[in-house]
Amino acid sequence: MKQLELSPRLALIAGWVPPGAKLADVGTDHAYLPVWLTLHGRVASAIASDLRKGPLERARATGRTYGAEGIDFRLGDGLAFIRPDEADTIVIAGMGGENIAAILAAAPWTADGRHTLLLQPQTRAEELRRFLMDHGYAITREALACDRGTIYPVMEAGSGEMTLSLGQLWGGAKLLRDPLGDRYIIEKIIRLQGAVAGLNRSAEPADRQKADGLRDILTALLAMREEWRHANCP
Ligand SMILES: C[S@@+](CC[C@H](N)C(=O)[O-])C[C@H]1O[C@@H](n2cnc3c(N)ncnc32)[C@H](O)[C@@H]1O
């Protein structure tokens, strides 16, 4: 039987799944994570769900290829077909931050503190952090994974109060000690500087206003970068 190796991004998430968890992996696609966790005896049960039939077929195929037994493959939008008592650990990884936020918003029971949420936005992580802050969730852990040259944030969240500064919304809630934190912040600064330069070329007053908003974020990120340097290069 072939051995399944997880990418650094999925390996980071796998390491945060509590041993013996009742797992729900939402947007599972190839189901590498639930298959790996099942094969390594790390979960008591696993639901692998996806919105679309094609990815769910791929998920089943991964299960067959690696001989993982007992995974519950489900077609459905977000958490709509998963009852709160069927899982204690919910992974939503590999999609946009706004999509992850929409999935959580449609299942408000995820904010009641009975579930460990492991969230990995591919884009718009700041929108997800803001959603969590505004809807009764708190980020308890955050780390960065470098996978084929791209840096991905992974967040663990539960119920709670959290206030994040503009810099933390964009540069990470708990990344001050992360070895990749500097690079993560610099990449954001470079992208935002490009966006500001583009908006500055526009004659539209609305674009100028947008550029002002982005400049505030840039200032906050530059301050965060200084904080990271002080924390890591004393
Ligand atoms: C890029 S894949 C990520 C696969 C895996 N989670 C990972 O991190 O490697 C994103 C998957 O999320 C699924 N997806 C997107 N929106 C969804 C939703 N609202 N509910 C369930 N699945 C969704 C897509 O069909 C796709 O298969």
The ligand as a Gaussian input file, in Angstrom:
#p B3LYP/6-31G(d) Opt

LIG

0 1
 C       -8.569000      24.030000      -2.477000
 S       -9.617000      22.834000      -1.796000
 C       -8.897000      22.584000      -0.203000
 C       -8.795000      21.117000       0.131000
 C       -8.259000      20.812000       1.527000
 N       -9.157000      21.275000       2.540000
 C       -6.895000      21.422000       1.722000
 O       -6.765000      22.341000       2.534000
 O       -5.937000      20.985000       1.056000
 C      -11.099000      23.692000      -1.390000
 C      -12.324000      22.777000      -1.377000
 O      -13.361000      23.422000      -0.656000
 C      -14.578000      23.088000      -1.257000
 N      -15.560000      24.078000      -0.822000
 C      -15.633000      25.383000      -1.179000
 N      -16.685000      25.978000      -0.571000
 C      -17.278000      25.015000       0.197000
 C      -18.411000      25.003000       1.058000
 N      -19.158000      26.090000       1.229000
 N      -18.737000      23.840000       1.669000
 C      -18.000000      22.720000       1.480000
 N      -16.926000      22.682000       0.667000
 C      -16.567000      23.807000       0.038000
 C      -14.269000      23.088000      -2.737000
 O      -15.215000      22.329000      -3.454000
 C      -12.872000      22.464000      -2.747000
 O      -12.933000      21.081000      -2.932000

